[in-house]
């Protein structure tokens, strides 16, 4: 048993190094003066300077935040009502409802991207920030609904019965009893949707029009065309930093919740 | 997953008044309609369009023509496509297989660690998964670049000739696919390993089994459910890969996803793109179908007991709610 544990531990640590090494090298290289990052040519902040001078990146950053905020907000409302409906009523309609939300999570991104592009072309809707918003809201709904459904399944329905027996009307029962209980699920789903919206490339790439590039679409364009790879290193480092801060923040929030 | 075994008629007590029944359905309609309609408009209809538009003619200016045709499907069967389809399948299957082979010992190691370290390890595995997907693929591009660290290291060690490229081939695509999909395999396998009874392995060792044999014959079958879900979690997105072959692959490592993009955006040949997407759609339905057949055949008794149990709990719930909320 001991030997098996040691062998498997070696594999695990090799995998963790495999996971982190490319990222660490990327971060180090963002401070590397060498243009091709082949060898260490001294410390520089030059790439960050160039990055901050690039107006298009700031524009893309603004688009990303706009889309993430609006689609997360819409998805939090639609996803929560979806989860409530699926949990409360049974039957053909809710089976189909659940099927649609679940299948959307399983299918590869590229199919979502191409299908919604075909739809927009077919109805003659021009590609813009609005089409990106519609596409993002669609996949965010699924994530929020799943997070809230998970929470609903652990919920003890007899509490609702107790509230109604004690004279609360359905409206009060929902807002005063069920909603506070669901809130952690809604927040978790919302955070997940927000992060995935910021990170999404494939779906956005299909539905973004001129001027509606989000940050990942812009980064992709730079990877494909820009000769200055270190600038992308600098941008990636900033993105990684934001992610780590967000994860740490959400962990801290989670800890507070557990305490109270 | 909710157990959805009853229909609405059994939930509505038959003695209810007509108005009450209408009200009950109206409530359901109001809560269901917004998300349901959204998903129908922006998911179901577009998915149906993939199939429908593949039978449309191509308009000369790009876009969709007005007549129905089988022409697109005929061109799909031309010589270059079967090769791409085949490559997509083998790259995805090999990547999935390697992901699982690597992940099983990882799941074992995490599940055997003490509780505190376990949370830390799971966090370590998830964190890179939260950083941007594009950034992770790009990191590999700089590593495998002729001037990059790995290329230089391999040349110094004599693994490759200075003229050889590590980038833009199927090998690079495979490595980066494993890199990006590995967390999808580790997490479900760990979830299964956590529930595994490790005293079974000790029993096997006490009875004289070698550690390797105990691992393969006791542990691996014990986390079978995790292996099924890990396979689906990796194989389905792998079949639809587009970013990885596009950034680290070359012209001889294109996958179906790359072709869908080329036909849809630069060529603006939407019927062609939809035919390829329809093909991919049918392709990603195959693995879940096989898994479903397997699970059904192997555990038929278990699923039946589970179904009965689920039916009983459902019945209890309904009785409770009849006495309470829905009175």
Interface residues (C-beta under 8 A of the other chain):
Chain A: X1 X3 X4 X5 X7 X8 X9 X11 X12 X15 X16 X18 X19 X20 X22 X23 X25 X26 X29 X36 X37 X38 X39 X77 X78 X79 X81 X82 X84 X85 X86 X87 X88 X89 X90 X91 X92 X93 X94 X95 X96 X97 X98 X100 X101 X103 X104 X106 X107 X108 X109 X110 X111 X112 X114 X115 X116 X117 X118 X119 X121 X122 X134 X135 X137 X138 X141 X145 X149 X153 X157 X158 X160 X161 X164 X165 X195 X199 X201 X202 X205 X206 X216 X219 X220 X223 X224 X229 X232 X233 X236 X239 X240 X243 X244 X246 X247
Chain B: X2 X4 X5 X6 X7 X8 X9 X11 X28 X31 X32 X34 X35 X36 X38 X39 X40 X42 X43 X44 X45 X46 X47 X49 X50 X53 X63 X64 X102 X105 X106 X108 X109 X110 X112 X121 X124 X125 X127 X128 X130 X131 X132 X133 X134 X135 X136 X138 X139 X140 X141 X142 X143 X145 X147 X148 X149 X152 X179 X182 X186 X198 X201 X202 X205 X211 X214 X215 X232 X236 X237 X239 X240 X241 X242 X243 X247 X257 X260 X261 X264 X265 X270 X273 X274 X277 X280 X281 X284 X288 X317 X320 X321 X324 X325
